[in-house]
Amino acid sequence: MTERLDRHGLAVDARLAEFIETSVLPGTGVDADRFWQGYAELIDGFAPENRALLARREELQTRIDDWHRARGNQPWDAAAYRAFLTEIGYLVPEPAPFTIANGDIDPEIATLAGPQLVVPVSNARFALNAANARWGSLYDAMYGSDVMGPAPTGGFDADRRDAVVARVAAFLDETFPLTAGSHSAVEGYGADDQGLVATVAGQPVRLAHPAAYVGTRSDGGDTGYLLRHNGLHVELVIDPTDPIGAASKSGLRDVVMEAALSAIQDCEDSVAAVDAEDKVAVYGNWLGLMKGDLAETFRKGDKDMTRRLQGDRVFARPDGSQLTLQGRALLLVRNVGHLMTTDAVLKDGQPTPEGMMDAMVTTACAMHDLAKTEGPRNSRCGAIYVVKPKMHGPSEADFANRIFAHVEKVLGLPANTVKLGLMDEERRTSANLAACIHAIRDRIFFINTGFLDRTGDEIHTSMQAGAFVGRDGLKSASWLKSYEDRNVLIGLAAGMRGRAQIGKGMWAKPDAMAEMLEAKIGHPKSGATTAWVPSPTAATLHAMHYHAVDVAQVQDRMSANALPDLDTLLTPALATEPMAPDQIARELENSAQGILGYVVRWVDQGIGCSKVPDIDDVALMEDRATCRISAQYLANWLEHGLITTDQVEDALRRMAAKVDAQNAGDPAYRPMAPGFDGPAFQAARDLILTGTRQPSGYTEPALHARRAEAKAMA
């Protein structure tokens, strides 16, 4: 039985209470009595409004469902739909022109453009890898990925090395051109009082843009020459004694990229935290990152290794003064949304909002970073960066703003110390984006198009409008381009340039780096200052795009663009022609397999995000957002008669056997077949067969319930 402690009328799980009182609060200047009194006031003052906001979501959804049902098969009428949404308060008036006023913001957010990692903070090793991904070897990223052809599986390949060196030299020629010759022909690098000097054909050659050289470091056997372009740094590492350096005429051993400028340490979609035990583990890693003492020991090959946070990088400027650069990504923390409650803290015997617990605890943990007077810091301007997901419209954004104002007051922080990142991933937020930004204008630090969750919400919101097109049609739907374009333009109109990030979504194929290099340059070209990547390798490669594209110039050009029509954003991607039975069967199997492949790890093993083989055995990065799409997609087809319950059940059983086979090498895996009665299989059924009834189509309620069941069984 769970031990609970009374804290100002709250029944708190003893594990959580002990963690907060013995690990979090010491060193913050906040005592336990003040913390718990403030927490109790937060629950008393805000939990009823939280429930009312969720009820408002359901009220609006019911009215939208009824409107679609009443219209039946009539042709789509965009004007009538917009008028209806305005009448019911789904669409709100646009605010008068305004400019955000978010105070002091770190340059990684305000002025620099570069990759952003997202990682489950529940996994200490992943969390540290992401934090340390500020700098990455371009040689390693290219050699070890499929950029130069199929990823290597055997021993060292000298031909592959040479191809990598040539490819990187071409990048250097494009980014840091010489006045004559190519970096591939350089016989040596050096520096003098006029800048970087390269020797080509025995002659000294300088950079075409000498100001790009900003510093030098020398650490024992190697020397680094630091260059800067579009605000990002690149280090040429010279070591002729190294096997790689020895193979180069110049002794160039590596090209080190400034890569992941920021990293989201995620408490939400990529974690499986369903109780106090799980949440304490999540919070513990975030606390370790903020204190700077998080470490993880693991075995690699025949050696034990310990990973810790990297220190800062120190160079000597051309004038002899010291240049210190951040050695780590700027860390942001993603809280959960307004929907879920937690039994880690009970009030009158009832669970309380999990988002409020996240707000109190993650902010208190981050105070340790603010208190540092020496050593590496996260925020140099004294900010705490919280990403707030899954908010529906400006009233919920305003609610979040007031929650964090209360948290700041309880913890003794100046107003707007906590900066909020707004995930533009629900349709009511997209349609009212300017009003949402306005609601948190004094603390907003980013907007980001979460296209995966956004697609799931698109389907759920228009569930009764008709059957949606196949997946290929979803990816090319006209609303999607309108959504992406509006996000950037509304952000620019709100004054985000030079003050906040405008971001784009995740690359979901972690092993397809060659494809990513071709496709993801579209994000900086769209005016986005950041975009999500799934790994440090991907961050290193994606950094090349921010050298190829000057995002500030793109934003300058875009500022005069007209805002895409709102009606396009609000028009669902419905099927207009009957689909062939074989296409329907293929899409059913594909979605069922994807749901099962993700859910079985979530429910049985508590893995919230991982590479999951799809129906063709291609590894895709899956989290609750991708699961939401598949579940809502099948729920929609089931609702409109394209598939039957019997077909869903049959597909789930057949795909469960396939997923079992795909996981046969995992000793911790529990097969779903032939019983098909475990909590994981039942969770997949729940998500599809009750998909129309899941709040906003979210996966959390079903997954949490089945994960709790699996933990109890274990």
VODRENGU-819198 format. One line per field, with one value per residue (C-alpha): residue in three letters; x, y, z. Coordinates in nm, 3 decimals. Each point is the difference from the previous one (the first is absolute). Layout:
BEGIN
nunu [ala;...]
X [X;...]
Y [Y;...]
Z [Z;...]
END
This chain:
BEGIN
nunu [met;thr;glu;arg;leu;asp;arg;his;gly;leu;ala;val;asp;ala;arg;leu;ala;glu;phe;ile;glu;thr;ser;val;leu;pro;gly;thr;gly;val;asp;ala;asp;arg;phe;trp;gln;gly;tyr;ala;glu;leu;ile;asp;gly;phe;ala;pro;glu;asn;arg;ala;leu;leu;ala;arg;arg;glu;glu;leu;gln;thr;arg;ile;asp;asp;trp;his;arg;ala;arg;gly;asn;gln;pro;trp;asp;ala;ala;ala;tyr;arg;ala;phe;leu;thr;glu;ile;gly;tyr;leu;val;pro;glu;pro;ala;pro;phe;thr;ile;ala;asn;gly;asp;ile;asp;pro;glu;ile;ala;thr;leu;ala;gly;pro;gln;leu;val;val;pro;val;ser;asn;ala;arg;phe;ala;leu;asn;ala;ala;asn;ala;arg;trp;gly;ser;leu;tyr;asp;ala;met;tyr;gly;ser;asp;val;met;gly;pro;ala;pro;thr;gly;gly;phe;asp;ala;asp;arg;arg;asp;ala;val;val;ala;arg;val;ala;ala;phe;leu;asp;glu;thr;phe;pro;leu;thr;ala;gly;ser;his;ser;ala;val;glu;gly;tyr;gly;ala;asp;asp;gln;gly;leu;val;ala;thr;val;ala;gly;gln;pro;val;arg;leu;ala;his;pro;ala;ala;tyr;val;gly;thr;arg;ser;asp;gly;gly;asp;thr;gly;tyr;leu;leu;arg;his;asn;gly;leu;his;val;glu;leu;val;ile;asp;pro;thr;asp;pro;ile;gly;ala;ala;ser;lys;ser;gly;leu;arg;asp;val;val;met;glu;ala;ala;leu;ser;ala;ile;gln;asp;cys;glu;asp;ser;val;ala;ala;val;asp;ala;glu;asp;lys;val;ala;val;tyr;gly;asn;trp;leu;gly;leu;met;lys;gly;asp;leu;ala;glu;thr;phe;arg;lys;gly;asp;lys;asp;met;thr;arg;arg;leu;gln;gly;asp;arg;val;phe;ala;arg;pro;asp;gly;ser;gln;leu;thr;leu;gln;gly;arg;ala;leu;leu;leu;val;arg;asn;val;gly;his;leu;met;thr;thr;asp;ala;val;leu;lys;asp;gly;gln;pro;thr;pro;glu;gly;met;met;asp;ala;met;val;thr;thr;ala;cys;ala;met;his;asp;leu;ala;lys;thr;glu;gly;pro;arg;asn;ser;arg;cys;gly;ala;ile;tyr;val;val;lys;pro;lys;met;his;gly;pro;ser;glu;ala;asp;phe;ala;asn;arg;ile;phe;ala;his;val;glu;lys;val;leu;gly;leu;pro;ala;asn;thr;val;lys;leu;gly;leu;met;asp;glu;glu;arg;arg;thr;ser;ala;asn;leu;ala;ala;cys;ile;his;ala;ile;arg;asp;arg;ile;phe;phe;ile;asn;thr;gly;phe;leu;asp;arg;thr;gly;asp;glu;ile;his;thr;ser;met;gln;ala;gly;ala;phe;val;gly;arg;asp;gly;leu;lys;ser;ala;ser;trp;leu;lys;ser;tyr;glu;asp;arg;asn;val;leu;ile;gly;leu;ala;ala;gly;met;arg;gly;arg;ala;gln;ile;gly;lys;gly;met;trp;ala;lys;pro;asp;ala;met;ala;glu;met;leu;glu;ala;lys;ile;gly;his;pro;lys;ser;gly;ala;thr;thr;ala;trp;val;pro;ser;pro;thr;ala;ala;thr;leu;his;ala;met;his;tyr;his;ala;val;asp;val;ala;gln;val;gln;asp;arg;met;ser;ala;asn;ala;leu;pro;asp;leu;asp;thr;leu;leu;thr;pro;ala;leu;ala;thr;glu;pro;met;ala;pro;asp;gln;ile;ala;arg;glu;leu;glu;asn;ser;ala;gln;gly;ile;leu;gly;tyr;val;val;arg;trp;val;asp;gln;gly;ile;gly;cys;ser;lys;val;pro;asp;ile;asp;asp;val;ala;leu;met;glu;asp;arg;ala;thr;cys;arg;ile;ser;ala;gln;tyr;leu;ala;asn;trp;leu;glu;his;gly;leu;ile;thr;thr;asp;gln;val;glu;asp;ala;leu;arg;arg;met;ala;ala;lys;val;asp;ala;gln;asn;ala;gly;asp;pro;ala;tyr;arg;pro;met;ala;pro;gly;phe;asp;gly;pro;ala;phe;gln;ala;ala;arg;asp;leu;ile;leu;thr;gly;thr;arg;gln;pro;ser;gly;tyr;thr;glu;pro;ala;leu;his;ala;arg;arg;ala;glu;ala;lys;ala;met;ala]
X [0.000;0.130;0.123;-0.132;0.097;-0.226;0.134;-0.239;-0.301;0.164;0.058;0.345;0.167;0.284;0.254;-0.083;-0.008;0.340;0.152;-0.126;0.090;0.344;0.126;-0.180;-0.055;0.335;0.205;-0.298;-0.085;-0.352;-0.098;-0.239;-0.285;0.003;0.019;-0.291;-0.216;0.053;-0.072;-0.325;-0.099;0.076;-0.229;-0.278;0.017;0.057;-0.121;-0.370;0.088;0.209;-0.307;-0.213;0.245;-0.004;-0.380;0.006;0.211;-0.263;-0.287;0.157;0.077;-0.358;-0.137;0.241;-0.096;-0.370;0.053;0.171;-0.265;-0.279;0.156;0.036;0.144;-0.045;0.292;0.260;-0.090;0.306;-0.179;-0.283;0.248;0.205;-0.316;-0.108;0.340;-0.015;-0.353;0.093;0.320;0.242;0.139;0.071;0.069;0.353;0.195;0.114;0.358;0.249;0.362;0.105;0.191;0.164;0.295;0.353;0.031;0.309;0.146;-0.064;-0.368;-0.006;0.258;0.161;-0.146;0.087;-0.119;-0.204;0.006;-0.296;0.078;-0.178;0.141;-0.095;0.308;0.310;0.235;-0.220;-0.046;0.377;0.062;-0.243;0.148;0.349;-0.109;0.087;0.315;0.028;0.255;-0.105;0.242;-0.160;-0.355;0.064;0.213;-0.238;-0.329;-0.142;0.103;0.289;-0.200;-0.121;0.117;0.324;-0.023;0.356;0.346;0.155;-0.057;0.273;-0.196;-0.299;0.231;0.132;-0.352;-0.096;0.308;-0.084;-0.364;0.098;0.258;-0.280;-0.204;0.296;0.043;-0.366;-0.002;0.355;0.141;0.367;0.124;0.157;-0.022;-0.203;0.014;0.055;0.337;0.118;0.344;-0.016;-0.197;0.131;-0.089;0.169;-0.105;-0.198;-0.202;-0.003;0.268;-0.029;0.287;-0.100;0.265;0.266;-0.161;-0.183;-0.372;-0.252;-0.372;-0.213;-0.175;0.284;-0.238;-0.127;0.310;-0.071;0.245;0.252;0.051;0.284;-0.047;0.309;0.023;-0.258;-0.085;-0.342;-0.082;-0.342;-0.212;-0.342;-0.273;-0.366;0.070;0.104;0.351;0.204;0.336;0.276;0.190;0.360;0.195;0.244;0.081;-0.356;-0.079;-0.265;0.216;0.300;-0.200;-0.061;0.257;-0.106;-0.009;-0.373;-0.123;-0.359;-0.251;-0.205;-0.337;-0.192;-0.317;-0.286;-0.037;-0.287;-0.150;-0.344;0.018;-0.341;-0.235;-0.289;-0.047;0.326;-0.023;-0.221;-0.050;-0.325;0.058;0.214;0.280;0.028;-0.035;0.274;0.236;-0.092;0.042;0.322;0.174;-0.121;0.127;0.339;0.023;-0.084;0.245;0.258;0.078;-0.201;0.217;-0.072;0.231;-0.047;0.195;0.124;0.180;0.220;0.031;-0.206;-0.058;-0.145;-0.171;-0.025;-0.077;0.272;0.183;0.023;0.243;0.275;0.185;0.238;-0.136;0.226;0.067;0.110;-0.309;-0.193;-0.308;-0.218;-0.273;-0.279;0.091;-0.360;-0.332;-0.230;-0.243;-0.376;-0.248;-0.332;-0.278;-0.318;-0.316;-0.319;-0.179;0.158;-0.030;0.233;-0.054;0.344;-0.184;-0.360;-0.246;-0.309;0.090;0.004;0.296;0.123;0.121;0.335;0.087;-0.012;0.234;0.238;-0.016;0.089;0.267;0.185;0.017;0.134;0.262;0.114;0.060;0.327;0.129;-0.108;0.185;0.338;0.274;0.276;0.046;-0.210;-0.350;-0.300;-0.159;0.242;-0.283;-0.182;-0.293;-0.181;-0.134;-0.318;-0.167;-0.376;-0.171;-0.354;-0.171;-0.327;-0.041;0.086;-0.203;0.218;0.316;-0.109;-0.071;0.356;0.133;-0.182;0.110;0.365;-0.055;-0.125;0.295;0.243;-0.166;0.017;0.365;0.107;0.097;-0.031;-0.304;0.049;0.314;-0.175;-0.019;-0.264;0.029;-0.333;-0.049;-0.224;-0.128;-0.377;-0.233;-0.170;0.346;0.099;-0.319;0.050;0.379;0.042;-0.239;0.186;0.334;-0.158;-0.121;0.359;0.178;0.209;0.150;-0.024;0.332;-0.107;-0.276;0.040;-0.208;-0.051;-0.131;-0.049;-0.234;-0.152;-0.102;-0.152;-0.205;-0.101;-0.155;-0.169;-0.144;-0.154;-0.083;-0.365;0.069;0.070;0.268;0.352;0.223;0.279;0.331;0.161;-0.290;0.038;0.364;-0.088;-0.322;-0.040;-0.064;0.348;0.187;-0.229;0.073;0.378;0.004;-0.239;0.207;0.310;-0.178;-0.208;0.314;0.186;-0.295;0.010;0.362;0.168;0.295;0.300;-0.212;-0.127;0.017;-0.228;0.035;-0.099;-0.062;0.191;0.186;-0.153;0.246;0.310;0.193;-0.079;0.255;0.062;-0.370;-0.002;0.282;-0.204;-0.333;0.054;0.166;-0.360;-0.041;0.253;-0.118;-0.350;0.123;0.025;0.289;0.001;-0.132;-0.010;0.244;0.003;0.372;0.334;0.109;-0.307;0.069;0.355;-0.118;-0.299;0.234;0.134;-0.338;0.033;0.328;-0.155;-0.302;0.012;-0.330;0.007;0.004;-0.282;-0.209;0.070;-0.134;-0.302;-0.112;-0.194;-0.177;-0.377;-0.144;-0.146;-0.378;-0.157;-0.260;0.276;0.127;-0.349;-0.085;0.044;0.169;-0.303;-0.011;-0.189;0.031;-0.050;0.323;0.098;-0.044;0.369;0.099;-0.236;0.137;0.359;-0.065;-0.186;0.290;0.257;-0.177;-0.077;0.361;0.130;-0.233;0.089;0.374;-0.002;-0.259;0.152;0.323;-0.184;-0.234;0.218;0.343;-0.072;0.187;-0.161;0.197;0.210;0.089;-0.287;0.013;-0.292;-0.185;0.291;0.257;0.118;0.087;-0.206;0.015;-0.335;-0.159;-0.354;-0.054;0.061;-0.218;-0.276;-0.004;-0.030;-0.267;-0.213;0.043;-0.142;-0.270;-0.111;-0.015;-0.186;-0.248;-0.076;-0.018;0.317;0.106;-0.187;0.067;0.063;0.260;0.172;0.008;0.136;0.269;0.107;0.044;0.198;0.216;0.057;0.166;0.216;0.099;0.084;0.234;0.161;0.078;0.111;0.354;-0.109;0.023;-0.231;-0.273;-0.332;-0.172;-0.358;-0.094;-0.160;-0.199;-0.065;-0.116;0.286;-0.026;0.212;-0.225;-0.307;0.143;0.028;-0.363;-0.105;0.173;-0.177;-0.339;-0.064;0.196;-0.298;-0.058;0.358;0.032;0.126;0.114;0.291;0.170;0.099;-0.313;0.001;0.377;0.026;-0.279;0.150;0.355;-0.122;-0.169;0.321;0.204;-0.248;0.022;0.379]
Y [0.000;0.346;0.201;0.356;0.305;0.292;0.326;0.292;-0.215;-0.179;-0.376;-0.030;-0.325;-0.041;-0.061;0.331;0.189;-0.135;0.082;0.359;0.064;-0.164;0.037;0.288;0.271;0.013;0.274;0.184;0.213;-0.144;-0.208;-0.294;0.177;0.288;-0.238;-0.217;0.290;0.158;-0.331;-0.039;0.354;-0.082;-0.305;0.183;0.304;-0.153;-0.364;0.096;0.225;-0.281;-0.225;0.275;0.047;-0.372;0.003;0.290;-0.212;-0.273;0.246;0.149;-0.345;-0.114;0.306;-0.049;-0.368;0.092;0.264;-0.249;-0.266;0.247;0.094;-0.359;-0.028;0.363;0.162;0.162;0.362;0.175;0.327;-0.172;-0.204;0.304;0.187;-0.297;-0.023;0.372;-0.029;-0.272;0.177;-0.247;0.290;0.315;0.357;0.075;0.218;0.345;0.003;-0.063;-0.090;-0.261;0.131;-0.312;0.163;-0.138;-0.308;-0.213;0.039;-0.366;0.093;0.364;0.054;-0.325;-0.250;-0.367;-0.353;-0.097;-0.345;-0.157;-0.281;-0.191;0.138;-0.329;-0.157;0.153;-0.116;0.146;0.320;0.044;-0.085;0.272;0.255;-0.074;0.014;0.369;-0.110;-0.292;-0.155;0.046;-0.272;-0.247;0.102;-0.057;-0.311;-0.178;0.086;-0.078;0.339;-0.163;-0.309;-0.290;0.037;-0.192;-0.339;-0.135;0.134;0.330;0.098;0.228;0.072;0.111;0.221;0.166;0.058;0.162;0.224;0.112;0.068;0.205;0.194;0.095;0.124;0.210;0.142;0.107;0.139;0.131;0.049;0.077;0.283;-0.266;-0.377;-0.250;-0.130;-0.342;0.125;0.166;-0.118;0.165;0.243;0.272;0.342;0.338;0.348;0.034;-0.319;-0.358;-0.102;-0.308;-0.126;-0.104;-0.108;0.141;0.345;0.170;0.043;0.176;-0.025;0.191;0.143;0.045;0.095;-0.358;-0.101;0.069;-0.201;-0.275;-0.262;-0.240;-0.307;-0.213;-0.185;0.184;0.355;0.141;0.292;0.144;0.145;0.165;0.029;0.102;0.014;-0.367;-0.124;-0.263;-0.123;-0.134;-0.250;-0.057;-0.306;-0.155;-0.280;-0.134;-0.269;0.223;0.310;-0.190;-0.093;0.368;0.233;0.272;-0.224;0.072;-0.263;0.120;0.273;0.063;0.166;0.211;-0.205;-0.031;0.355;-0.110;-0.324;-0.072;-0.229;-0.157;-0.096;-0.053;-0.185;-0.195;-0.134;-0.258;0.144;-0.110;0.022;0.162;-0.251;0.088;0.373;0.008;-0.167;0.256;0.294;-0.144;0.011;0.354;0.102;-0.157;0.194;0.325;-0.065;-0.115;-0.326;-0.252;-0.298;-0.336;-0.301;-0.263;-0.277;0.043;-0.299;-0.127;0.334;0.190;0.360;0.294;0.284;0.348;0.349;0.150;0.309;0.322;0.040;0.262;0.165;0.291;0.279;0.153;0.291;-0.241;0.033;-0.305;-0.125;-0.244;-0.190;-0.209;-0.366;-0.114;0.053;0.248;-0.225;0.044;-0.218;-0.112;-0.036;-0.198;0.172;0.091;-0.334;-0.261;-0.034;-0.182;-0.204;0.106;0.291;-0.043;0.267;-0.124;-0.348;0.100;0.025;0.351;0.158;-0.146;0.317;0.199;-0.248;0.034;0.379;0.005;-0.270;0.067;0.371;-0.069;-0.236;0.268;0.245;-0.184;0.121;0.356;-0.013;-0.090;0.256;-0.201;-0.289;-0.088;0.143;-0.078;0.343;0.290;0.252;-0.159;-0.156;-0.332;-0.137;-0.210;-0.143;-0.027;-0.243;-0.084;0.327;0.075;0.369;0.326;-0.063;-0.302;0.193;0.275;-0.268;-0.133;0.354;0.049;-0.340;0.091;0.346;-0.176;-0.241;0.292;0.172;-0.314;-0.066;0.363;0.047;0.329;0.023;-0.169;-0.186;-0.303;0.031;-0.202;-0.181;-0.033;-0.321;0.087;-0.356;0.024;0.145;0.252;0.138;0.013;0.184;0.251;0.008;0.377;0.010;-0.290;0.178;0.319;-0.185;-0.088;0.288;0.090;-0.348;-0.172;-0.127;-0.223;-0.126;-0.333;-0.187;-0.345;-0.143;-0.351;0.090;0.267;-0.268;-0.212;0.297;0.083;-0.344;0.002;0.351;-0.087;-0.359;0.033;0.200;-0.317;-0.255;0.139;-0.066;-0.256;0.079;0.135;0.240;0.107;0.092;0.220;0.151;0.372;0.079;-0.125;0.256;0.274;-0.107;0.001;0.335;0.173;-0.108;0.180;0.311;0.048;-0.044;0.262;0.240;-0.039;0.116;-0.335;0.070;0.055;-0.076;-0.358;-0.325;-0.098;-0.376;-0.294;-0.365;-0.323;-0.207;-0.339;-0.226;-0.014;-0.230;0.189;0.280;0.026;0.060;0.249;0.199;0.028;0.086;0.187;0.303;0.095;0.102;0.287;0.093;0.038;0.264;-0.231;0.069;-0.356;-0.346;-0.321;-0.285;-0.347;-0.047;0.177;-0.134;0.154;0.330;0.010;-0.062;0.233;0.279;0.010;0.133;0.309;0.082;-0.050;0.219;0.337;-0.024;0.368;0.098;-0.242;0.153;0.349;-0.102;-0.178;0.285;0.160;-0.323;-0.019;-0.237;-0.316;-0.017;-0.126;-0.198;-0.217;-0.075;-0.105;-0.223;-0.368;-0.243;-0.217;-0.279;0.107;-0.327;-0.359;-0.175;-0.338;-0.294;-0.089;0.355;-0.010;-0.338;0.119;0.318;-0.196;-0.242;0.280;0.199;-0.306;-0.117;0.347;0.032;-0.344;0.045;0.317;-0.093;-0.335;0.169;0.284;-0.219;-0.303;0.164;0.366;0.120;0.324;0.060;-0.231;-0.112;-0.228;-0.211;0.080;-0.256;-0.003;-0.033;0.360;0.149;0.311;0.224;-0.048;0.183;0.069;0.254;-0.253;-0.250;0.261;0.040;-0.372;-0.055;0.295;-0.094;-0.349;0.130;0.237;-0.275;-0.222;0.278;0.048;-0.362;-0.037;-0.276;-0.215;-0.096;-0.358;0.121;0.205;-0.296;-0.229;0.251;0.052;-0.374;-0.049;0.305;-0.100;-0.316;0.210;0.236;-0.299;-0.125;0.343;0.003;-0.362;0.103;0.206;-0.214;0.242;-0.023;-0.171;-0.139;0.107;-0.311;-0.245;0.111;0.361;0.071;0.196;0.370;0.108;-0.165;0.129;0.353;-0.014;-0.113;0.280;0.265;-0.102;-0.133;0.285;0.258;0.227;0.018;0.063;0.365;0.196;-0.334;-0.015;-0.330;0.078;-0.116;-0.346;-0.045;0.115;-0.231;-0.304;0.080;0.023;-0.337;-0.151;0.136;-0.144;-0.340;0.010]
Z [0.000;-0.092;0.298;-0.004;0.199;0.082;-0.139;0.053;-0.079;-0.291;0.029;-0.157;-0.096;0.251;-0.278;-0.165;0.329;0.104;-0.339;0.007;0.362;0.007;-0.359;-0.173;0.260;0.187;-0.162;-0.148;0.302;-0.001;0.303;-0.014;0.179;-0.248;-0.296;0.108;0.109;-0.342;-0.170;0.195;-0.096;-0.363;0.009;0.187;-0.224;-0.342;-0.010;-0.037;-0.295;-0.148;0.008;-0.155;-0.286;-0.074;0.009;-0.246;-0.237;0.011;-0.042;-0.313;-0.140;0.055;-0.179;-0.291;-0.023;-0.002;-0.270;-0.228;0.060;-0.076;-0.333;-0.111;-0.350;-0.103;-0.190;0.224;0.082;0.143;0.071;0.187;0.202;0.097;0.102;0.213;0.173;0.072;0.138;0.250;0.110;-0.156;-0.203;0.201;-0.118;-0.111;0.245;-0.107;-0.138;0.280;0.066;0.253;0.303;0.144;0.176;0.000;-0.222;-0.065;-0.352;-0.084;0.011;-0.100;-0.273;-0.113;-0.245;0.033;0.084;0.305;0.159;0.180;0.243;0.279;0.323;0.166;-0.163;0.160;-0.275;-0.273;0.200;0.036;-0.365;-0.102;0.238;-0.134;-0.364;-0.023;-0.184;-0.239;-0.234;-0.362;-0.105;0.242;-0.093;-0.368;0.035;0.239;-0.171;-0.344;-0.139;-0.186;-0.097;0.216;0.359;0.068;0.169;-0.019;0.083;-0.098;-0.364;-0.139;-0.317;0.204;0.208;-0.313;-0.129;0.331;-0.005;-0.354;0.090;0.305;-0.203;-0.239;0.297;0.116;-0.351;-0.003;0.353;0.051;-0.352;-0.049;-0.218;-0.225;-0.016;0.198;0.355;-0.155;-0.127;0.323;0.114;0.340;0.216;0.225;0.136;0.035;0.102;-0.324;0.038;-0.123;-0.249;-0.221;-0.211;-0.353;-0.252;0.232;0.010;0.289;-0.065;0.219;0.056;-0.246;0.307;0.257;0.283;0.001;0.199;0.368;0.210;0.065;0.268;0.060;0.220;0.013;-0.327;-0.207;-0.103;-0.076;-0.226;0.068;-0.280;0.014;-0.262;0.041;0.374;0.021;0.071;-0.182;0.132;-0.223;0.215;-0.109;0.119;-0.249;0.247;-0.006;-0.262;-0.159;0.015;-0.134;-0.310;-0.076;-0.158;0.245;0.309;0.030;0.243;0.034;-0.066;0.313;-0.047;0.245;-0.030;0.252;0.127;0.223;0.124;0.140;0.301;-0.031;0.284;-0.242;-0.330;0.000;0.357;0.167;0.348;0.162;0.377;0.269;-0.046;-0.370;0.055;0.265;-0.248;-0.266;0.237;0.141;-0.337;-0.067;0.344;-0.074;-0.325;0.176;0.284;-0.253;0.179;-0.204;-0.095;-0.157;0.002;-0.267;-0.167;-0.355;-0.140;0.281;0.181;0.256;-0.105;0.190;-0.180;0.151;-0.123;-0.219;0.113;-0.197;-0.291;0.030;-0.289;-0.040;-0.218;-0.268;0.238;0.275;0.219;0.114;-0.181;0.196;-0.180;0.146;0.006;0.032;-0.169;0.173;0.185;-0.008;0.188;-0.146;0.257;-0.060;-0.122;0.184;-0.052;0.227;0.375;0.238;0.313;0.123;0.163;0.115;0.113;0.184;-0.119;-0.367;-0.243;-0.075;-0.327;-0.107;-0.190;0.323;0.166;-0.294;0.023;0.370;-0.002;-0.327;0.081;0.350;-0.146;-0.245;0.284;0.066;-0.336;0.076;0.333;-0.150;0.040;-0.169;-0.237;-0.304;-0.002;-0.213;-0.040;0.018;0.021;0.292;-0.186;0.037;-0.328;0.022;-0.310;0.050;-0.238;-0.106;0.086;-0.177;-0.073;0.176;0.316;0.077;-0.082;0.239;0.262;-0.033;0.030;0.330;0.134;-0.048;0.147;0.315;-0.002;-0.029;0.294;0.217;-0.084;0.034;-0.364;-0.189;-0.226;-0.338;0.103;-0.148;-0.377;-0.183;-0.330;-0.179;-0.193;-0.294;-0.026;0.054;-0.261;0.232;0.078;-0.369;-0.091;0.285;0.007;0.028;0.295;0.166;-0.038;0.134;0.310;0.098;-0.175;0.306;0.038;-0.338;-0.139;-0.287;-0.223;-0.169;-0.254;0.148;-0.325;0.143;0.284;-0.224;-0.250;0.275;0.121;-0.356;-0.036;0.340;-0.036;-0.337;0.091;-0.107;-0.317;-0.197;-0.075;-0.028;-0.299;0.009;0.164;-0.315;-0.034;0.360;-0.059;-0.300;0.138;-0.067;0.368;0.089;-0.212;0.124;0.358;-0.047;-0.182;0.239;0.298;-0.128;-0.125;0.315;0.211;-0.203;0.021;0.379;0.007;0.058;-0.227;0.228;0.308;-0.027;-0.194;-0.282;-0.032;-0.216;0.076;0.033;-0.256;0.078;-0.185;0.224;-0.232;-0.322;0.025;-0.375;-0.053;0.287;-0.158;-0.317;0.163;0.324;-0.156;-0.070;0.365;0.005;-0.350;0.147;0.246;0.301;0.236;0.128;-0.082;0.198;-0.055;0.161;0.081;0.047;-0.341;-0.161;0.180;-0.136;-0.354;0.023;0.114;-0.356;-0.112;0.219;-0.170;-0.343;0.088;0.177;0.188;0.099;-0.367;-0.074;0.278;-0.135;-0.339;0.149;0.223;-0.285;-0.101;0.028;0.259;-0.156;0.000;0.324;-0.192;-0.147;0.349;0.109;-0.297;0.091;-0.239;-0.071;-0.256;-0.312;-0.190;0.115;0.099;-0.138;0.241;-0.023;0.098;0.298;0.109;-0.033;0.200;0.267;0.044;-0.006;0.273;0.213;-0.017;0.091;0.297;0.133;-0.055;0.207;0.263;0.094;0.110;0.172;0.200;0.075;0.039;0.074;-0.311;-0.112;-0.319;-0.211;-0.349;-0.099;-0.317;-0.231;-0.209;-0.247;0.282;-0.039;0.341;0.075;0.306;0.173;0.289;0.116;-0.277;-0.278;0.185;0.021;-0.378;-0.069;0.264;-0.109;-0.362;0.054;0.234;-0.276;-0.262;0.244;0.073;-0.370;-0.100;-0.204;0.239;0.250;0.358;-0.111;-0.252;0.270;0.239;-0.273;-0.103;0.361;0.054;-0.321;0.064;0.363;-0.128;-0.232;0.281;0.220;-0.273;-0.038;0.374;0.026;0.094;0.303;0.318;0.185;-0.261;0.081;-0.313;-0.065;-0.200;0.025;0.305;-0.112;0.356;0.153;0.091;-0.298;-0.258;0.180;-0.003;-0.380;-0.022;0.234;-0.209;-0.320;0.109;0.247;-0.199;-0.061;0.376;0.110;0.114;-0.301;-0.139;0.245;0.076;0.359;0.186;-0.159;0.019;0.361;0.111;-0.173;0.113;0.360;-0.051;-0.137;0.293;0.247;-0.170;0.010]
END
